[in-house]
Amino acid sequence: MRKEVGFGGKVISNEVLKNCHKGEPVYLTKNVRGGFVVVDIEDYERDHAEKKLLMKLQESEEVVKDCEGWLNLDELKVMVEE
């Protein structure tokens, strides 16, 4: 079965999609301007997970800057004993 995706009056067929390989994004342009990027699904999912992780790390850094969420040793001992 041949799958076709329209883009700017052109057709992207399975033949073009076969050129998409893991770790090698394919950039689709129109009039020399970037329009879309076709990437391997595993690459997309990894990049998406990395982005979510970086956002969580940034949130954590902001909490640390505000000195919220940190426990001193005595507070930690009390929590562990409970």
Secondary structure by P-SEA (a helix, b strand, c coil): cbbbbbcccccccaaaaaaccccbbbbbbccccccbbbbcaaaaaaaaaaaaaaaaaaaaaaaaaaccccccaaaaaaaaac
